[in-house]
Amino acid sequence: MSQTQRNLRTVSLVVYGLYFLSLVSGFTSIIGVIIAHIKKGDAAGTVYESHFANQIKIFWIGLVLGLVGGVLTLVVVGWLVLIAAGIWFLYRSIKGFLRAIDGRPYT
């Protein structure tokens, strides 16, 4: 593994870590998605390109689901949307984290 790939691996793992921290703090995922957007171009053609794409997707879909679920809590079904969104967020983040540790692409 080249030094560039090791650096991309480290950055990818840091972004997943920021996503995990966002479950407690709430705002670290914003920092993570900014980093993912910045590093995605540097990762073109490597296995980590798929990780940055996954991280961007996790953030934006999670944000939309969170907003929809938040609004729908007024009619109770929103809690189910928020729970499903949380499970989806964790699944995608854990799967990506483990694959990045192994140096495998997300997909």
TAUR-V650486 format. One record per pair of residues at least 24 apart in sequence whose C-alpha atoms are under 10 Angstrom apart, sorted by the first residue. I is the first residue (numbers start at 1). J is the second residue. Records with the same first field share a line. If there is no record, write none. Layout:
BEGIN
I->J, J
END
This chain:
BEGIN
1->103
4->42, 43, 46
5->42, 43, 46, 47, 48, 103
6->48, 103
7->43
8->39, 40, 42, 43, 46, 47, 48, 49, 51, 52, 100
9->43, 47, 48, 51, 97, 100, 101, 102, 103, 104
10->48, 100, 101
11->35, 36, 39, 48, 52
12->36, 39, 40, 43, 48, 49, 51, 52, 55, 96, 97, 100, 101
13->51, 93, 96, 97, 98, 99, 100, 101
14->97
15->51, 52, 55, 93, 97
16->51, 52, 55, 92, 93, 94, 95, 96, 97, 98, 100
17->93, 94, 97
19->55, 58, 59, 89, 90, 93, 94
20->89, 90, 93, 94
23->86, 89, 90
29->55, 56, 58, 59, 63
30->59, 60
32->56, 59
33->57, 58, 59, 60
46->103, 104, 105
47->99, 100, 103, 104, 105, 106, 107
48->96, 99, 100, 103, 104, 105, 106
49->105, 106
50->96, 100, 104, 105, 106, 107
51->93, 96, 97, 99, 100, 104, 105, 106, 107
52->96, 105, 106
53->106
54->92, 93, 96, 105, 106, 107
55->89, 92, 93, 96, 106
57->92
58->85, 88, 89, 90, 92, 93
59->89
61->85, 88, 89
62->86, 88, 89
END
